[in-house]
Amino acid sequence: MLSIKINKVIPMDDMKLLVFFENGSVKQFDVGALSKDCPEFEVLRDPAIFQCVEVEPGGYGIAWNDELDCSEGELWENSIDISSK
């Protein structure tokens, strides 16, 4: 799979993220859906924790802390493209 690095991430309401990729694409990722399969992400239902998301060095993913992160591939494959909206 081609790796498309992340430039920026913005937390939104309802456990959703706007993810800006280096190729100009903007996608929306639903962390709430992820937490159904990965119980460790339930802690992100706390808005104060959810808002702490950052792009990892090099743009290879995003992270809330040392234990909760998502790779650029996961975000690219499991997000809705909203670039043209």
MMTF fields as JSON, N, C-alpha, C and O atoms, coordinates in Angstrom:
{
  "mmtfVersion": "1.0.0",
  "mmtfProducer": "UNKNOWN",
  "numBonds": 339,
  "numAtoms": 340,
  "numGroups": 85,
  "numChains": 1,
  "numModels": 1,
  "chainsPerModel": [1],
  "groupsPerChain": [85],
  "chainIdList": ["A"],
  "bondAtomList": [4, 2, 8, 6, 12, 10, 16, 14, 20, 18, 24, 22, 28, 26, 32, 30, 36, 34, 40, 38, 44, 42, 48, 46, 52, 50, 56, 54, 60, 58, 64, 62, 68, 66, 72, 70, 76, 74, 80, 78, 84, 82, 88, 86, 92, 90, 96, 94, 100, 98, 104, 102, 108, 106, 112, 110, 116, 114, 120, 118, 124, 122, 128, 126, 132, 130, 136, 134, 140, 138, 144, 142, 148, 146, 152, 150, 156, 154, 160, 158, 164, 162, 168, 166, 172, 170, 176, 174, 180, 178, 184, 182, 188, 186, 192, 190, 196, 194, 200, 198, 204, 202, 208, 206, 212, 210, 216, 214, 220, 218, 224, 222, 228, 226, 232, 230, 236, 234, 240, 238, 244, 242, 248, 246, 252, 250, 256, 254, 260, 258, 264, 262, 268, 266, 272, 270, 276, 274, 280, 278, 284, 282, 288, 286, 292, 290, 296, 294, 300, 298, 304, 302, 308, 306, 312, 310, 316, 314, 320, 318, 324, 322, 328, 326, 332, 330, 336, 334],
  "bondOrderList": [1, 1, 1, 1, 1, 1, 1, 1, 1, 1, 1, 1, 1, 1, 1, 1, 1, 1, 1, 1, 1, 1, 1, 1, 1, 1, 1, 1, 1, 1, 1, 1, 1, 1, 1, 1, 1, 1, 1, 1, 1, 1, 1, 1, 1, 1, 1, 1, 1, 1, 1, 1, 1, 1, 1, 1, 1, 1, 1, 1, 1, 1, 1, 1, 1, 1, 1, 1, 1, 1, 1, 1, 1, 1, 1, 1, 1, 1, 1, 1, 1, 1, 1, 1],
  "groupList": [{"groupName": "MET", "atomNameList": ["N", "CA", "C", "O"], "elementList": ["N", "C", "C", "O"], "formalChargeList": [0, 0, 0, 0], "bondAtomList": [1, 0, 2, 1, 3, 2], "bondOrderList": [1, 1, 2], "singleLetterCode": "M", "chemCompType": "L-PEPTIDE LINKING"}, {"groupName": "LEU", "atomNameList": ["N", "CA", "C", "O"], "elementList": ["N", "C", "C", "O"], "formalChargeList": [0, 0, 0, 0], "bondAtomList": [1, 0, 2, 1, 3, 2], "bondOrderList": [1, 1, 2], "singleLetterCode": "L", "chemCompType": "L-PEPTIDE LINKING"}, {"groupName": "SER", "atomNameList": ["N", "CA", "C", "O"], "elementList": ["N", "C", "C", "O"], "formalChargeList": [0, 0, 0, 0], "bondAtomList": [1, 0, 2, 1, 3, 2], "bondOrderList": [1, 1, 2], "singleLetterCode": "S", "chemCompType": "L-PEPTIDE LINKING"}, {"groupName": "ILE", "atomNameList": ["N", "CA", "C", "O"], "elementList": ["N", "C", "C", "O"], "formalChargeList": [0, 0, 0, 0], "bondAtomList": [1, 0, 2, 1, 3, 2], "bondOrderList": [1, 1, 2], "singleLetterCode": "I", "chemCompType": "L-PEPTIDE LINKING"}, {"groupName": "LYS", "atomNameList": ["N", "CA", "C", "O"], "elementList": ["N", "C", "C", "O"], "formalChargeList": [0, 0, 0, 0], "bondAtomList": [1, 0, 2, 1, 3, 2], "bondOrderList": [1, 1, 2], "singleLetterCode": "K", "chemCompType": "L-PEPTIDE LINKING"}, {"groupName": "ASN", "atomNameList": ["N", "CA", "C", "O"], "elementList": ["N", "C", "C", "O"], "formalChargeList": [0, 0, 0, 0], "bondAtomList": [1, 0, 2, 1, 3, 2], "bondOrderList": [1, 1, 2], "singleLetterCode": "N", "chemCompType": "L-PEPTIDE LINKING"}, {"groupName": "VAL", "atomNameList": ["N", "CA", "C", "O"], "elementList": ["N", "C", "C", "O"], "formalChargeList": [0, 0, 0, 0], "bondAtomList": [1, 0, 2, 1, 3, 2], "bondOrderList": [1, 1, 2], "singleLetterCode": "V", "chemCompType": "L-PEPTIDE LINKING"}, {"groupName": "PRO", "atomNameList": ["N", "CA", "C", "O"], "elementList": ["N", "C", "C", "O"], "formalChargeList": [0, 0, 0, 0], "bondAtomList": [1, 0, 2, 1, 3, 2], "bondOrderList": [1, 1, 2], "singleLetterCode": "P", "chemCompType": "L-PEPTIDE LINKING"}, {"groupName": "ASP", "atomNameList": ["N", "CA", "C", "O"], "elementList": ["N", "C", "C", "O"], "formalChargeList": [0, 0, 0, 0], "bondAtomList": [1, 0, 2, 1, 3, 2], "bondOrderList": [1, 1, 2], "singleLetterCode": "D", "chemCompType": "L-PEPTIDE LINKING"}, {"groupName": "PHE", "atomNameList": ["N", "CA", "C", "O"], "elementList": ["N", "C", "C", "O"], "formalChargeList": [0, 0, 0, 0], "bondAtomList": [1, 0, 2, 1, 3, 2], "bondOrderList": [1, 1, 2], "singleLetterCode": "F", "chemCompType": "L-PEPTIDE LINKING"}, {"groupName": "GLU", "atomNameList": ["N", "CA", "C", "O"], "elementList": ["N", "C", "C", "O"], "formalChargeList": [0, 0, 0, 0], "bondAtomList": [1, 0, 2, 1, 3, 2], "bondOrderList": [1, 1, 2], "singleLetterCode": "E", "chemCompType": "L-PEPTIDE LINKING"}, {"groupName": "GLY", "atomNameList": ["N", "CA", "C", "O"], "elementList": ["N", "C", "C", "O"], "formalChargeList": [0, 0, 0, 0], "bondAtomList": [1, 0, 2, 1, 3, 2], "bondOrderList": [1, 1, 2], "singleLetterCode": "G", "chemCompType": "PEPTIDE LINKING"}, {"groupName": "GLN", "atomNameList": ["N", "CA", "C", "O"], "elementList": ["N", "C", "C", "O"], "formalChargeList": [0, 0, 0, 0], "bondAtomList": [1, 0, 2, 1, 3, 2], "bondOrderList": [1, 1, 2], "singleLetterCode": "Q", "chemCompType": "L-PEPTIDE LINKING"}, {"groupName": "ALA", "atomNameList": ["N", "CA", "C", "O"], "elementList": ["N", "C", "C", "O"], "formalChargeList": [0, 0, 0, 0], "bondAtomList": [1, 0, 2, 1, 3, 2], "bondOrderList": [1, 1, 2], "singleLetterCode": "A", "chemCompType": "L-PEPTIDE LINKING"}, {"groupName": "CYS", "atomNameList": ["N", "CA", "C", "O"], "elementList": ["N", "C", "C", "O"], "formalChargeList": [0, 0, 0, 0], "bondAtomList": [1, 0, 2, 1, 3, 2], "bondOrderList": [1, 1, 2], "singleLetterCode": "C", "chemCompType": "L-PEPTIDE LINKING"}, {"groupName": "ARG", "atomNameList": ["N", "CA", "C", "O"], "elementList": ["N", "C", "C", "O"], "formalChargeList": [0, 0, 0, 0], "bondAtomList": [1, 0, 2, 1, 3, 2], "bondOrderList": [1, 1, 2], "singleLetterCode": "R", "chemCompType": "L-PEPTIDE LINKING"}, {"groupName": "TYR", "atomNameList": ["N", "CA", "C", "O"], "elementList": ["N", "C", "C", "O"], "formalChargeList": [0, 0, 0, 0], "bondAtomList": [1, 0, 2, 1, 3, 2], "bondOrderList": [1, 1, 2], "singleLetterCode": "Y", "chemCompType": "L-PEPTIDE LINKING"}, {"groupName": "TRP", "atomNameList": ["N", "CA", "C", "O"], "elementList": ["N", "C", "C", "O"], "formalChargeList": [0, 0, 0, 0], "bondAtomList": [1, 0, 2, 1, 3, 2], "bondOrderList": [1, 1, 2], "singleLetterCode": "W", "chemCompType": "L-PEPTIDE LINKING"}],
  "groupTypeList": [0, 1, 2, 3, 4, 3, 5, 4, 6, 3, 7, 0, 8, 8, 0, 4, 1, 1, 6, 9, 9, 10, 5, 11, 2, 6, 4, 12, 9, 8, 6, 11, 13, 1, 2, 4, 8, 14, 7, 10, 9, 10, 6, 1, 15, 8, 7, 13, 3, 9, 12, 14, 6, 10, 6, 10, 7, 11, 11, 16, 11, 3, 13, 17, 5, 8, 10, 1, 8, 14, 2, 10, 11, 10, 1, 17, 10, 5, 2, 3, 8, 3, 2, 2, 4],
  "groupIdList": [1, 2, 3, 4, 5, 6, 7, 8, 9, 10, 11, 12, 13, 14, 15, 16, 17, 18, 19, 20, 21, 22, 23, 24, 25, 26, 27, 28, 29, 30, 31, 32, 33, 34, 35, 36, 37, 38, 39, 40, 41, 42, 43, 44, 45, 46, 47, 48, 49, 50, 51, 52, 53, 54, 55, 56, 57, 58, 59, 60, 61, 62, 63, 64, 65, 66, 67, 68, 69, 70, 71, 72, 73, 74, 75, 76, 77, 78, 79, 80, 81, 82, 83, 84, 85],
  "secStructList": [7, 7, 7, 7, 7, 3, 3, 3, 3, 3, 3, 7, 1, 6, 6, 3, 3, 3, 3, 3, 3, 6, 6, 1, 7, 3, 3, 3, 3, 3, 2, 2, 2, 2, 2, 2, 2, 7, 4, 4, 4, 4, 4, 4, 4, 1, 2, 2, 2, 2, 6, 6, 7, 3, 3, 7, 4, 4, 4, 1, 3, 3, 3, 1, 1, 1, 1, 7, 3, 3, 3, 2, 2, 2, 2, 2, 2, 6, 1, 3, 3, 7, 6, 6, 7],
  "xCoordList": [0.832, 0.0, 0.879, 1.89, 0.487, 1.18, 0.957, -0.175, 2.008, 1.901, 1.683, 2.51, 0.571, 0.271, 0.319, -0.526, 1.294, 1.524, 0.457, -0.212, 0.332, -0.644, 0.039, 1.13, -0.622, -0.113, -0.736, -0.075, -2.028, -2.767, -3.96, -4.519, -4.348, -5.55, -6.309, -5.721, -7.633, -8.487, -9.585, -10.367, -9.652, -10.742, -12.057, -12.094, -13.134, -14.465, -15.401, -14.969, -16.668, -17.664, -17.936, -17.548, -18.595, -19.035, -17.893, -18.068, -16.73, -15.566, -15.135, -14.727, -15.223, -14.765, -13.543, -13.372, -12.703, -11.503, -11.507, -11.965, -11.004, -10.681, -9.194, -8.383, -8.842, -7.45, -7.023, -7.64, -5.967, -5.443, -4.182, -3.225, -4.187, -3.07, -2.189, -2.622, -0.94, 0.032, -0.339, 0.162, -1.202, -1.597, -2.776, -3.288, -3.21, -4.303, -5.659, -6.622, -5.764, -7.035, -7.375, -6.499, -8.672, -9.183, -10.202, -11.123, -10.038, -10.931, -11.465, -10.852, -12.622, -13.234, -13.151, -13.58, -12.591, -12.404, -13.27, -13.254, -14.021, -14.921, -14.243, -14.195, -13.722, -13.05, -14.065, -13.72, -15.296, -16.343, -16.548, -16.733, -16.519, -16.662, -15.465, -15.622, -14.297, -13.089, -13.17, -12.714, -13.748, -13.801, -14.7, -14.575, -15.603, -16.455, -15.628, -15.913, -14.595, -13.737, -12.515, -11.925, -12.137, -10.937, -11.301, -11.277, -11.637, -12.116, -11.152, -11.587, -9.873, -8.926, -9.175, -8.725, -9.893, -10.208, -11.423, -11.744, -12.096, -13.258, -12.898, -13.735, -11.67, -11.227, -11.351, -11.436, -11.361, -11.45, -12.852, -13.066, -13.798, -15.136, -15.098, -16.028, -14.036, -13.819, -13.314, -12.211, -14.095, -13.705, -12.341, -11.623, -11.982, -10.685, -9.528, -8.514, -9.68, -8.642, -8.682, -7.637, -9.881, -10.035, -9.399, -8.792, -9.533, -9.014, -7.482, -6.916, -6.81, -5.346, -4.652, -3.432, -5.384, -4.805, -3.771, -3.955, -2.685, -1.62, -1.112, -1.233, -0.543, 0.118, 1.456, 2.195, 1.754, 3.031, 4.157, 3.917, 5.381, 6.513, 6.62, 6.508, 6.835, 6.955, 5.632, 5.603, 4.519, 3.198, 2.745, 1.846, 3.359, 3.039, 1.85, 1.58, 1.146, -0.016, -0.418, 0.112, -1.378, -1.817, -1.78, -1.797, -1.729, -1.688, -2.309, -2.276, -2.872, -3.385, -2.396, -2.261, -1.711, -0.679, 0.195, 0.076, 1.055, 1.975, 1.271, 1.845, 0.041, -0.67, -1.798, -2.231, -2.282, -3.41, -2.985, -2.692, -2.957, -2.581, -3.233, -3.788, -3.165, -3.667, -2.653, -2.131, -2.376, -1.423, -2.071, -3.295, -1.229, -1.74, -2.507, -3.472, -2.101, -2.807, -4.209, -5.157, -4.343, -5.664, -6.577, -7.738, -6.047, -6.844, -7.235, -8.365, -6.306, -6.576, -7.642, -8.575, -7.497, -8.392, -9.782, -10.759, -9.888, -11.148, -11.8, -12.561, -11.508, -12.088, -12.954, -12.851, -13.806, -14.659, -13.994, -13.672, -13.794, -13.183, -14.176, -15.274, -13.789, -14.649, -13.95, -14.372, -12.898, -12.111, -12.951, -12.74, -13.895, -14.67, -15.984, -16.765, -16.257, -17.523, -17.433, -18.409],
  "yCoordList": [-1.18, 0.0, 1.247, 1.31, 2.215, 3.482, 4.259, 4.372, 4.784, 5.552, 7.022, 7.65, 7.568, 8.982, 9.63, 9.366, 10.461, 11.049, 12.083, 12.656, 12.292, 13.229, 14.56, 14.608, 15.643, 16.985, 17.591, 18.307, 17.297, 17.976, 17.13, 16.395, 17.233, 16.562, 17.54, 18.241, 17.57, 18.453, 17.611, 16.974, 17.602, 16.885, 17.644, 18.873, 16.89, 17.468, 16.88, 16.119, 17.23, 16.661, 15.207, 14.75, 14.485, 13.11, 12.146, 11.203, 12.378, 11.492, 11.337, 10.253, 12.401, 12.391, 13.294, 14.257, 12.959, 13.74, 14.18, 13.444, 15.371, 15.78, 15.526, 16.01, 14.767, 14.405, 14.965, 14.677, 15.761, 16.395, 15.644, 15.553, 15.107, 14.313, 15.159, 16.18, 14.715, 15.48, 15.596, 16.484, 14.721, 14.791, 15.741, 15.838, 16.444, 17.397, 16.841, 17.601, 15.543, 14.934, 15.293, 15.404, 15.472, 15.699, 14.603, 14.403, 13.896, 12.789, 12.929, 13.562, 12.323, 12.302, 10.887, 9.929, 10.772, 9.474, 9.406, 10.321, 8.329, 8.133, 7.261, 6.038, 7.896, 7.176, 6.376, 5.335, 6.839, 6.12, 4.726, 3.779, 4.587, 3.275, 2.383, 1.181, 2.966, 2.217, 1.7, 0.594, 2.497, 2.096, 0.883, 0.204, 0.598, -0.595, -1.876, -2.878, -1.833, -2.997, -3.001, -4.051, -1.83, -1.688, -0.972, 0.258, -1.709, -1.113, -0.1, 0.778, -0.203, 0.742, 2.187, 3.14, 2.334, 3.666, 4.295, 5.454, 3.554, 4.085, 5.319, 6.201, 5.384, 6.526, 7.835, 8.91, 7.741, 8.938, 9.538, 10.591, 8.887, 9.476, 10.694, 11.501, 10.825, 12.02, 13.124, 13.007, 14.195, 15.249, 15.874, 16.252, 15.986, 16.577, 15.729, 16.264, 14.418, 13.519, 13.498, 13.561, 13.411, 13.339, 14.548, 14.407, 15.715, 16.953, 17.002, 17.863, 16.106, 16.112, 15.423, 15.257, 15.027, 14.315, 15.19, 16.397, 14.549, 15.224, 14.328, 13.104, 14.951, 14.201, 13.706, 14.456, 12.445, 11.893, 12.418, 12.778, 12.461, 12.942, 12.219, 10.995, 12.979, 12.417, 12.215, 11.881, 12.417, 12.274, 10.844, 10.577, 9.908, 8.488, 8.009, 6.809, 8.916, 8.545, 9.684, 10.792, 9.386, 10.343, 9.638, 8.409, 10.425, 9.816, 10.755, 11.978, 10.136, 10.863, 10.762, 11.685, 9.632, 9.403, 8.247, 7.829, 7.741, 6.673, 5.351, 4.475, 5.203, 3.935, 3.97, 2.919, 5.153, 5.274, 6.02, 7.215, 5.29, 5.913, 5.196, 4.109, 5.804, 5.217, 5.536, 6.649, 4.565, 4.771, 5.542, 5.623, 6.104, 6.817, 5.88, 6.3, 4.627, 3.652, 3.367, 3.306, 3.194, 2.97, 4.161, 3.993, 5.357, 6.565, 6.725, 7.105, 6.436, 6.573, 5.57, 5.93, 4.327, 3.26, 3.323, 2.918, 3.819, 3.753, 5.109, 5.278, 6.057, 7.388, 7.684, 7.032, 8.68, 9.145, 10.369, 11.334, 10.322, 11.451, 12.604, 12.451, 13.739, 14.928, 16.058, 17.212, 15.742, 16.759, 17.585, 18.791, 16.956, 17.658, 18.202, 18.746, 18.075, 18.566, 20.019, 20.603],
  "zCoordList": [0.0, 0.0, 0.0, 0.7, -0.779, -0.842, 0.447, 0.916, 1.012, 2.257, 1.94, 1.279, 2.412, 2.227, 3.603, 4.457, 3.801, 5.118, 5.481, 4.621, 6.774, 7.332, 7.61, 8.18, 7.196, 7.484, 8.731, 9.482, 8.946, 10.017, 10.433, 9.619, 11.697, 12.193, 13.086, 13.91, 12.902, 13.698, 14.34, 13.634, 15.689, 16.356, 16.18, 16.249, 15.952, 15.777, 16.831, 17.697, 16.756, 17.656, 17.297, 16.222, 18.182, 17.943, 17.635, 16.864, 18.232, 18.067, 16.613, 16.196, 15.857, 14.467, 14.332, 15.08, 13.362, 13.076, 11.627, 10.753, 11.365, 9.997, 9.836, 10.625, 8.811, 8.583, 7.232, 6.206, 7.241, 6.035, 5.617, 6.385, 4.395, 3.887, 2.974, 2.44, 2.806, 2.025, 0.546, -0.144, 0.053, -1.361, -1.59, -2.705, -0.528, -0.641, -0.256, -0.15, -0.043, 0.354, 1.793, 2.65, 2.036, 3.384, 3.642, 2.849, 4.749, 5.071, 6.484, 7.344, 6.702, 8.03, 8.574, 7.93, 9.77, 10.416, 11.665, 12.488, 11.806, 12.943, 13.995, 13.863, 15.036, 16.108, 16.923, 17.483, 16.997, 17.715, 17.163, 17.926, 15.852, 15.224, 15.572, 15.789, 15.622, 15.971, 17.401, 17.69, 18.298, 19.706, 19.922, 20.941, 18.988, 19.108, 18.976, 19.632, 18.117, 17.916, 18.821, 19.073, 19.305, 20.134, 21.423, 21.467, 22.471, 23.728, 24.35, 25.096, 24.064, 24.643, 24.174, 24.811, 23.057, 22.536, 23.226, 22.963, 24.096, 24.823, 25.653, 25.845, 26.14, 26.938, 26.152, 26.744, 24.824, 23.989, 23.973, 23.372, 24.62, 24.75, 25.675, 25.682, 26.446, 27.265, 26.328, 25.792, 26.117, 25.161, 25.46, 24.535, 26.721, 27.071, 26.546, 26.099, 26.602, 26.084, 24.566, 23.918, 23.99, 22.534, 21.842, 20.78, 22.431, 21.838, 21.8, 21.127, 22.5, 22.583, 21.403, 21.43, 20.393, 19.257, 18.535, 18.379, 18.1, 17.363, 16.246, 16.308, 15.226, 14.156, 14.696, 15.333, 14.436, 14.876, 13.982, 12.829, 14.509, 13.716, 12.372, 12.301, 11.334, 9.992, 9.286, 8.102, 10.01, 9.395, 9.211, 8.413, 9.946, 9.773, 10.596, 10.646, 11.232, 12.014, 12.923, 12.839, 13.804, 14.812, 16.16, 16.229, 17.23, 18.559, 19.583, 19.447, 20.607, 21.764, 22.918, 23.721, 22.986, 23.996, 23.499, 22.347, 24.352, 23.941, 23.643, 22.996, 24.108, 23.952, 22.935, 22.463, 22.587, 21.657, 20.404, 20.441, 19.291, 18.028, 16.864, 17.024, 15.697, 14.443, 13.359, 13.296, 12.512, 11.423, 10.282, 10.181, 9.431, 8.26, 7.345, 6.706, 7.269, 6.428, 6.938, 6.155, 8.225, 8.843, 8.578, 8.205, 8.771, 8.567, 7.095, 6.787, 6.199, 4.767, 4.313, 3.596, 4.731, 4.276, 4.906, 4.275, 6.128, 6.871, 7.109, 8.061, 6.259, 6.371, 5.157, 4.118, 5.317, 4.224, 3.6, 4.294, 2.291, 1.583, 1.501, 0.966, 2.028, 1.963, 1.218, 1.305, 0.495, -0.22, -1.17, -1.298, -1.835, -2.868, -2.355, -3.137, -1.062, -0.519, -0.171, 0.301]
}
